[in-house]
């Protein structure tokens, strides 16, 4: 069965969508079968995958509200070589209508069941807020990947986010775990960034990825060309960092598999 990873942070502007698009593309480049779900009404992950969000034949709205079969809403041709369930402004309406439906928290989990065995990884790009869409993502996920900048306020927000995830897990998904904390837009010349990075490692230990995503112009430019960084400029430090992250996630997954078999 494939692994479902929600990419979430209540704070915006931390590289959440950049991470979703680029880690999906990096995993696909390792010959894994990957599905990216754009659950953010802004539709940035959709545009970054080379798909016009205004022209998408179907989105998460059709999946969650109209209950179209998941195979009917998946877009196969993306610039990142992964499959996609698109997002756009219609997803805002989905959030509102979810309030009216039965078992609203598990709509996404139930919808994905038919394809979980087909994909090696399913990544969910969550909105930058704790709403019904994010709750659906966390209910469907095996784990949460948290991107964050190494800034003081981000550190405070991370503690609150971890607490929220734990509380939600106890209600909608007792098996939910923290996949890892990813340091993004990192500048090693910044003393505060280094200080916060050290605090992160002391507080969260091995949950902090060794891979660090640097501040990189190519990463910032790639979305405007509708492509992940590795297809925009594969030699860029940003593209190489996300390939390294994909490798680290795979190694952790293999280690967890060996540990679970041993026990």
TORPAPA-967926 format. One record per atom (N, C-alpha, C, CB): residue in three letters; x, y, z. Coordinates in steps of 0.02 Angstrom, whole numbers, plus 50000, padded with zeros to 5 digits. Glycine has a CB too. Layout:
N
AlaXYZ
...
This chain:
263
Unk500424994050000
Unk500005000050000
Unk500445006250000
Unk499525000050061
Unk500255011249959
Unk500645017349955
Unk500625021450018
Unk500405021449897
Unk501115025850026
Unk501145030150085
Unk500845036950068
Unk501885030950109
Unk500405039350112
Unk500075045850101
Unk500395050850149
Unk499305045350113
Unk500675056150121
Unk501015061250160
Unk500685068050149
Unk501775061650142
Unk500415070950202
Unk500135077750198
Unk500695082750210
Unk499565078650250
Unk500725087850169
Unk501235093150177
Unk500865099150204
Unk501605094750108
Unk500985100750267
Unk500555105650302
Unk500945110350346
Unk500035102050343
Unk500705116450349
Unk500915121350398
Unk500395126950398
Unk501645124150382
Unk500155128750457
Unk499645133950461
Unk499905140750440
Unk499375134350532
Unk500555141550441
Unk500865147850420
Unk500985147650345
Unk501535149150458
Unk500795152850310
Unk500905153250238
Unk501615155550223
Unk500405158050205
Unk501825154750160
Unk502465157250138
Unk503075153550164
Unk502525164250157
Unk502985147150181
Unk503545143250208
Unk503825138250157
Unk503315139550271
Unk503575138550095
Unk503825133850045
Unk503435127350041
Unk504545132350057
Unk502815127550064
Unk502405121450067
Unk502255118849996
Unk501745122850104
Unk502005123149953
Unk501835120849885
Unk502465119349846
Unk501425126249849
Unk502985123249854
Unk503625121849821
Unk503875114949841
Unk504155127249840
Unk503795113249905
Unk503995106649928
Unk503565101249898
Unk503965106350005
Unk502905102349897
Unk502445097249870
Unk502615095649798
Unk501725099749875
Unk502695100749757
Unk502825099749685
Unk503505096449674
Unk502785106449648
Unk504015098949709
Unk504695096649696
Unk504845089849726
Unk505195101649721
Unk504555088249783
Unk504675081549811
Unk504285076349770
Unk504475081249886
Unk503705078249744
Unk503325073749701
Unk503705072249637
Unk502625076649684
Unk503995077449607
Unk504385076549545
Unk505015072549558
Unk504565083349515
Unk505325073749616
Unk505945070049632
Unk505795062649644
Unk506275073149694
Unk505245061149677
Unk505045054249688
Unk504885050849621
Unk504445053749736
Unk504535054449577
Unk504365051749512
Unk505005050249472
Unk503905056549473
Unk505515054449481
Unk506145053549446
Unk506515047249469
Unk506595059549455
Unk506345044849529
Unk506645038549554
Unk506235032449533
Unk506705038749630
Unk505775033649485
Unk505345028249456
Unk504805025849504
Unk505785022349436
Unk504645029949554
Unk504075028349597
Unk503435031049565
Unk504165031349669
Unk502885027749578
Unk502235030249554
Unk501985035249605
Unk501715024349543
Unk501855041349582
Unk501705046849628
Unk501055050349607
Unk502285051849630
Unk500645051949657
Unk500055056149647
Unk500115062249692
Unk499395052149663
Unk500015068149663
Unk500015074349701
Unk499295077049702
Unk500505079649670
Unk499055078649762
Unk498375081349770
Unk498425088649791
Unk497965077249822
Unk498145093149750
Unk498155100249765
Unk497515102049802
Unk498235104549700
Unk497555102149868
Unk496975103449910
Unk496925110849929
Unk496995099149972
Unk497355114949900
Unk497355122149914
Unk496955125849861
Unk498085124749918
Unk496445129649880
Unk496035133249830
Unk496445138049786
Unk495505137149865
Unk497035140049808
Unk497455144449767
Unk497695140949703
Unk498055146949806
Unk497725134249705
Unk497895130449646
Unk498615131249623
Unk497455132349591
Unk499065133349668
Unk499755134449648
Unk500125128049629
Unk500125137949703
Unk499985122649664
Unk500305116249647
Unk500075113849578
Unk500155110949701
Unk499455115349561
Unk499205113549494
Unk499575117349440
Unk498445114949490
Unk499635123949450
Unk499995128049401
Unk500735126149397
Unk499925135549419
Unk501025124549455
Unk501725122549457
Unk501855115749425
Unk501965122449527
Unk501305112049413
Unk501355105549379
Unk501225106049304
Unk500855100549410
Unk501175112349280
Unk501075113349209
Unk500345112849186
Unk501475108549171
Unk499875113049234
Unk499165112449218
Unk498815119149233
Unk498835106649259
Unk498455121749185
Unk498075127949196
Unk497495126449243
Unk497805130849128
Unk497505129449302
Unk496995127849352
Unk496295129849329
Unk497165131449418
Unk496255134749284
Unk495605136849259
Unk495325132149206
Unk495655143949230
Unk495755128049177
Unk495555123449124
Unk495535116149146
Unk496015124149065
Unk495685114949210
Unk495705108049235
Unk495025104649226
Unk495915107849310
Unk495005098749196
Unk494365095349183
Unk493985093549246
Unk494475089149141
Unk494355092349300
Unk494045090649365
Unk494535092449420
Unk493845083049368
Unk494275093549480
Unk494705095549536
Unk494505091649599
Unk494645103249549
Unk494795093649655
Unk494605090549718
Unk493875091549735
Unk495045093349774
Unk493565096649706
Unk492855097849717
Unk492445091849693
Unk492615104249682
Unk492575089749631
Unk492205084049603
Unk492335077749644
Unk492405082849530
Unk492945077049670
Unk493125071149709
Unk492755071049777
Unk493885070749719
Unk492765076749811
Unk492515077049879
Unk491765078249884
Unk492875082449917
Unk491495082249840
Unk490785084149845
Unk490345080349797
Unk490715091649833
Unk490555079849734
Unk490135076249685
Unk490275068749686
Unk490255079049616
Unk490785066849725
Unk490965059749734
Unk491095056149668
Unk490415056249771
Unk491425059749622
Unk491655056449561
Unk492205051449580
Unk491915061649508
Unk492245045749546
Unk492785040949561
Unk493465044149553
Unk492725034749516
Unk493915042449597
Unk494575045649597
Unk494935044749530
Unk495005042749653
Unk494845039149498
Unk495195038049433
Unk494945042849379
Unk495095030749410
Unk494335045449388
Unk494055050049338
Unk494295057249347
Unk493295049849341
Unk494585058849404
Unk494805065749415
Unk495565066449413
Unk494545068249482
Unk495915061049403
Unk496655061249401
Unk496885063649332
Unk496955054249417
Unk497355068449333
Unk497675070949271
Unk498345067349264
Unk497765078749273
Unk498455064249208
Unk499055060149198
Unk499645064049169
Unk498895054349152
Unk499505069049128
Unk500055072549093
Unk500255078849131
Unk499845074349021
Unk500775078449171
Unk501025084349206
Unk501765085349190
Unk500915083749282
Unk502005091349202
Unk502705092949188
Unk503185089349235
Unk502825100349191
Unk502915086949292
Unk503345083649341
Unk503355076049336
Unk503135085549409
Unk503005073349285
Unk502985066049273
Unk502615062249328
Unk503695063349267
Unk502205065649366
Unk501785062349417
Unk501055063649399
Unk501955065149489
Unk500605059949431
Unk499885061049421
Unk499655066549469
Unk499485054449433
Unk499105069749450
Unk498865075549488
Unk498105075549496
Unk499095081949454
Unk497875077449555
Unk497175079449564
Unk497205086949576
Unk496815075549623
Unk496915090749530
Unk497005097949529
Unk496605101549583
Unk496795100649461
Unk496805107749594
Unk496445112149640
Unk496365119049608
Unk496805112649708
Unk495815122349623
Unk495715129349602
Unk495185132449648
Unk495495129849527
Unk494895138049628
Unk494415141449671
Unk493815137249689
Unk494185147649637
Unk493655132149648
Unk493085127849664
Unk493185124249731
Unk492975122749608
Unk493805123249750
Unk493945119649812
Unk493715123549873
Unk494695118049817
Unk493665130149867
Unk493385134249921
Unk492655132249933
Unk493435141749904
Unk492295131249878
Unk491595129049884
Unk491555122149916
Unk491245129049815
Unk492045117949900
Unk492055111249930
Unk492125111650006
Unk492645107149900
Unk492545116350029
Unk492635117150101
Unk491965118850135
Unk493155122550116
Unk491585123350103
Unk490945125450132
Unk490445119750131
Unk490665131450092
Unk490415116150075
Unk489915110850068
Unk490085104750110
Unk489855108849995
Unk490725103950127
Unk490915098350171
Unk490565098850239
Unk491665098150180
Unk490405104950259
Unk490085105850324
Unk489395102650326
Unk490025113250339
Unk489115101350267
Unk488425098850264
Unk488375091250253
Unk488065102350209
Unk488945087950242
Unk488905080850222
Unk489075076250281
Unk489375079550164
Unk488845070150275
Unk488975065150327
Unk489695062650323
Unk488485059150319
Unk489995061350380
Unk490695058850384
Unk491165063250345
Unk490735051650359
Unk491095069850353
Unk491475074550312
Unk492235074150322
Unk491255081550327
Unk492445072050381
Unk493165071850395
Unk493535066450356
Unk493275070750469
Unk493175061250334
Unk493505055550301
Unk493325054950227
Unk493325049150337
Unk493055060350198
Unk492875060150127
Unk493485058550083
Unk492565066950106
Unk494035061950097
Unk494635060950055
Unk494925054050066
Unk495165066350071
Unk494955051850128
Unk495235045150143
Unk494845039750106
Unk495215043850219
Unk494185040150109
Unk493765035250075
Unk493835035649999
Unk493035036150094
Unk493905041749973
Unk493955042749901
Unk494615039849873
Unk493915050149884
Unk495145040049913
Unk495795037649890
Unk495895030149896
Unk496345041149929
Unk495455026849932
Unk495545019749945
Unk495655015549882
Unk494935017149981
Unk495285016849827
Unk495375012649766
Unk496065013149733
Unk494855014449716
Unk496455018549748
Unk497095019449713
Unk497695019049759
Unk497105026049677
Unk497585017849824
Unk498155017749870
Unk498655012249854
Unk497915016849941
Unk498415006749828
Unk498875001249811
Unk499255002549747
Unk498484994749805
Unk499005007149706
Unk499315008549641
Unk499925013049648
Unk498805011649593
Unk499885017849693
Unk500425022849701
Unk500905020949757
Unk500135029749714
Unk501545022749746
Unk502045021949799
Unk501985027649850
Unk502755021749770
Unk501845033649824
Unk501765039449868
Unk501185043849843
Unk502415043649870
Unk500795046249891
Unk500275051249877
Unk500435057249921
Unk499545048349891
Unk500575062849890
Unk500715069049927
Unk500115073649923
Unk501355072549898
Unk499945076749980
Unk499375081349983
Unk499625088350002
Unk498835078850034
Unk499535093049957
Unk499705100049971
Unk499115103250007
Unk499895103949906
Unk499195104650071
Unk498645107250112
Unk498595114850109
Unk498725105050185
Unk498005117550123
Unk497945124850128
Unk498335127350189
Unk497195126950132
Unk498525133850188
Unk498895136650246
Unk498435138650303
Unk499315142650223
Unk497985134250321
Unk497515135650376
Unk497235128950399
Unk496945140550355
Unk496955128950459
Unk496665122850485
Unk495915123050473
Unk496825122050562
Unk495705120250416
Unk494995120150398
Unk494785113050380
Unk494845124950338
Unk494185112250354
Unk493935105550338
Unk494365101950286
Unk493225105950314
Unk494675105750241
Unk495105102650190
Unk495725099750223
Unk495295107850136
Unk496035103650268
Unk496625101150303
Unk496455095250347
Unk496945106850345
Unk495885095550381
Unk495665089950422
Unk495585083650379
Unk494995091550458
Unk495305084350319
Unk495235078750274
Unk495915075950254
Unk494855080850211
Unk496395080350241
Unk497065078250223
Unk497395074250280
Unk497505084250205
Unk497325076850342
Unk497635073550399
Unk497285066950416
Unk497625078150460
Unk496635066650402
Unk496275060350413
Unk496485055050362
Unk495525061450409
Unk496675057250302
Unk496855052650248
Unk497595050550251
Unk496715055750181
Unk498005054550284
Unk498735053650282
Unk498995048550332
Unk499075060250293
Unk499565045650314
Unk499945041550362
Unk500395045950405
Unk500365036250324
Unk500615051550375
Unk501085055850410
Unk501045062950383
Unk501805053150405
Unk501365067550420
Unk501365074650401
Unk502085077050393
Unk500995078850455
Unk502225080150336
Unk502865083350324
Unk502755090850335
Unk503145081850251
Unk503155093850380
Unk503065100850398
Unk503645105050373
Unk502995101550475
Unk503535109050320
Unk504055113750298
Unk504045120050341
Unk503965115550223
Unk504625122750357
Unk504635128850397
Unk505275132750385
Unk504555127250470
Unk505215139350389
Unk505805143650386
Unk506115144050455
Unk505615150650360
Unk506755144950456
Unk507115145450520
Unk507085152650546
Unk507845143050513
Unk506495154550570
Unk506385161150599
Unk506055160250667
Unk505955165550552
Unk506105165350709
Unk505845164750777
Unk505105163150779
Unk505995171050816
Unk504705166950742
Unk503975166050744
Unk503785159250715
Unk503615171650706
Unk504165156850666
Unk504035150350637
Unk504125144850689
Unk504485149150577
Unk504615145750732
Unk504755140850784
Unk504175140450834
Unk505415142450821
Unk503915146450852
Unk503335146550897
Unk502725143250865
Unk503165153850917
Unk502625144750800
Unk502065141950764
Unk502115134450756
Unk502005145150696
Unk502725131950751
Unk502815124750742
Unk502585120850803
Unk503545123250727
Unk502735123550862
Unk502515120250924
Unk501755119750927
Unk502785123950986
Unk501425125250907
Unk500685125350905
Unk500425120450854
Unk500435132350890
Unk500755120050796
Unk500545115550743
Unk500595108250765
Unk500955116650679
Unk501145106550797
Unk501245099650821
Unk500705097750872
Unk501945098950854
Unk500525102550914
Unk500005101350964
Unk499335100150929
Unk499955107251013
Unk499195104250878
Unk498575103550840
Unk498545096750805
Unk498505109250788
Unk499095094750775
Unk499115088350739
Unk498975082550787
Unk499805087350705
Unk499275082950847
Unk499165077650897
Unk498435077350918
Unk499615078750958
Unk498125083150929
Unk497425083250949
Unk496965080650894
Unk497215090450968
Unk497115082650832
Unk496715080250776
Unk496795072750767
Unk496915083850712
Unk497415070450774
Unk497555063350765
Unk497135059150813
Unk498295061950776
Unk497065061450874
Unk496695057550923
Unk495955057050906
Unk496775060750992
Unk495715061650864
Unk495005061650847
Unk494865058250780
Unk494745068850843
Unk495265059950728
Unk495095057450660
Unk495585052350633
Unk495065063250613
Unk496195051850662
Unk496695047350633
Unk497225045650685
Unk497015050550570
Unk497085040750728
Unk497545039050782
Unk498235036750758
Unk497245033650824
Unk498295034550696
Unk498935032050670
Unk499365037450640
Unk498805026650619
Unk499125043650638
Unk499485049150606
Unk500135050550643
Unk499055055450603
Unk500685051350604
Unk501345052650634
Unk501645058850600
Unk501815046450626
Unk502165061450631
Unk502545066850600
Unk503065063450554
Unk502895071550653
Unk503015064750490
Unk503505062050442
Unk504175065350451
Unk503255062950370
Unk504165071950458
Unk504795075450468
Unk504695083050464
Unk505305073350416
Unk505185086650490
Unk505185093950488
Unk505725095950437
Unk505315097150559
Unk505525100150389
Unk505985102050334
Unk506155109450339
Unk505665100450266
Unk506785110850344
Unk507005117850345
Unk507045120550273
Unk507705118550380
Unk506665125850260
Unk506615128650192
Unk506875135750190
Unk505885128450168
Unk507045138050128
Unk507285144850116
Unk507855146550164
Unk506715149950125
Unk508305141750172
Unk508825142150223
Unk509435145950197
Unk509035135150246
Unk509675150650236
Unk510275154450219
Unk510775153550275
Unk510115162050208
Unk511295149550264
Unk511775148050317
Unk512165154150341
Unk512265142750294
Unk512135159650303
Unk512485165850324
Unk512095169650377
Unk512625170350263
Unk511455167650386
Unk511015171050433
Unk511095167950502
Unk510275170750409
Unk511315171850550
Unk511455169150616
Unk510815166550649
Unk511775174450661
Unk510265170250641
Unk509635168150671
Unk509415161450642
Unk509085173450661
Unk509485160650577
Unk509305154250545
Unk509695148450575
Unk509415154650469
Unk510335149550587
Unk510755144250617
Unk510545142850688
Unk511485146350615
Unk510385148050726
Unk510165147150795
Unk509505143250799
Unk510085154050830
Unk509025145250757
Unk508375141750756
Unk508455134550733
Unk507875145550710
Unk508905133550684
Unk509035126850660
Unk509285122350716
Unk509535126950602
Unk509735124950756
Unk510005121050813
Unk509465119650865
Unk510585124850845
Unk509025124550878
Unk508475123450925
Unk508005117950899
Unk508085129950936
Unk507885118150834
Unk507455113050803
Unk507735106150815
Unk507375114350727
Unk508375105350801
Unk508685098750808
Unk508695096450880
Unk509405098950781
Unk508785101150927
Unk508765099250998
Unk508065097051019
Unk509005105151042
Unk507565100550994
Unk506885099351016
Unk506555093350981
Unk506465105451005
Unk506685092750915
Unk506345087650876
Unk506795081850854
Unk506035090750815
Unk507445082450867
Unk507905076950855
Unk507895074250784
Unk507765071350902
Unk507805067650778
Unk507835064450713
Unk507245066050668
Unk507885056950722
Unk506735069250696
Unk506165071250654
Unk506365076850605
Unk505585073550698
Unk506905080450620
Unk507145085650575
Unk507555082450519
Unk507575091050614
Unk507365083650457
Unk507735080850401
Unk508445083650399
Unk507375082250334
Unk508915079350381
Unk509595081850371
Unk509635086450310
Unk510095075850362
Unk509225084950261
Unk509205089050201
Unk508925095950218
Unk508775085750146
Unk509255101050192
Unk509035107950201
Unk508895110950132
Unk509575112150240
Unk508335114450125
Unk508165117550061
Unk508425124750063
Unk507395117350048
Unk508885126550019
Unk509185133250022
Unk508735138549989
Unk509865133249989
Unk508875144750004
Unk508585150149964
Unk508885149649894
Unk508715157349996
Unk508465149249843
Unk508715147849776
Unk508275151249725
Unk508755140249764
Unk508575155249682
Unk508195159049632
Unk507835154349584
Unk508665163749592
Unk508155148849566
Unk507845144149518
Unk507215140949547
Unk508355138649499
Unk507215139549612
Unk506615136949644
Unk506035141949640
Unk506755135149717
Unk506205148349648
Unk505695153549646
Unk505445154749575
Unk505965160049675
Unk505885153849525
Unk505705155149456
Unk505305149449424
Unk506325156349415
Unk505445143349444
Unk505155137449411
Unk504395137449405
Unk505365131349449
Unk504015139349459
Unk503285139249452
Unk503005143549396
Unk502975141449516
Unk503345149149381
Unk503095153549327
Unk503185150249259
Unk503455160249329
Unk503595145049256
Unk503685141249194
Unk503285134749195
Unk504435139749183
Unk502885133849249
Unk502455127949254
Unk502835121449258
Unk502005127749195
Unk503385121549295
Unk503795115449299
Unk504155115049367
Unk504315115249242
Unk504255109049393
Unk504685108249452
Unk505395110349436
Unk504675100849477
Unk505785111949488
Unk506455114649478
Unk506905109849439
Unk506775116149545
Unk506815103349449
Unk507265098549415
Unk507165098449340
Unk507165091649444
Unk506585100749316
Unk506465101149244
Unk506565108149217
Unk505765098649227
Unk506625112949263
Unk506775119849243
Unk507535120949242
Unk506435124849292
Unk507875118549295
Unk508605118949298
Unk508845113549345
Unk508845126049322
Unk509005107649316
Unk509175101849358
Unk509835102749395
Unk509215095749315
Unk510255107549373
Unk510895108549406
Unk510845113549464
Unk511415111049357
Unk510255116449476
Unk510175121349529
Unk510225118049597
Unk509515125049522
Unk510425122049646
Unk510485119249714
Unk509805117249741
Unk510815124449761
Unk509275120749721
Unk508605119049744
Unk508385112249718
Unk508115124349722
Unk508505111049654
Unk508315104649624
Unk508695098949657
Unk508445104649548
Unk509335099949668
Unk509755094649700
Unk509525093349772
Unk510495096749699
Unk509315098749806
Unk509105097949876
Unk508465093649880
Unk508975104749909
Unk507995094649834
Unk507375090749836
Unk507495083549815
Unk506845093949792
Unk507975082449771
Unk508155075449755
Unk508455072049817
Unk508675075249696
Unk508865075849854
Unk509155073149916
Unk508605071649967
Unk509675078049945
Unk508105076049971
Unk507555074950017
Unk507165068650000
Unk507075081050017
Unk507045067649935
Unk506695061549913
Unk507085055349934
Unk506605061649836
Unk507745055649926
Unk508155050049948
Unk508125048850022
Unk508875051249928
Unk508095054250061
Unk508055053550134
Unk507385050650155
Unk508155060350168
Unk506845052650122
Unk506175049950137
Unk506155042450121
Unk505625053650097
Unk506455040550065
Unk506475033450046
Unk506875029250096
Unk506775032749976
Unk507435032050119
Unk507845028350167
Unk507465027450233
Unk508515031950180
Unk507115032650254
Unk506725032250316
Unk506175027050309
Unk506415039050334
Unk505855026950250
Unk505315022150238
Unk505585015050241
Unk504975023550170
Unk506165013850210
Unk506465007250210
Unk506645005150282
Unk507095007150166
Unk506905009850320
Unk507095008450390
Unk506475006650431
Unk507455014450421
Unk505925010350421
Unk505305008850457
Unk505025002050438
Unk504775014250442
Unk505095000250374
Unk504854993650351
Unk505244988050384
Unk504914993150275
Unk505914988850388
Unk506344983750418
Unk506184983150493
Unk507094985550409
Unk506084988950526
Unk505934988950598
Unk505274985550613
Unk505924996050625
Unk504764986950571
Unk504094984150582
Unk504104976550570
Unk503574987450536
Unk504494974250521
Unk504554967050508
Unk504904963450565
Unk504924965950442
Unk505414966850592
Unk505794963850647
Unk505374963050710
Unk506414967950663
Unk504914967850720
Unk504494967550780
Unk503894963050770
Unk504254974650800
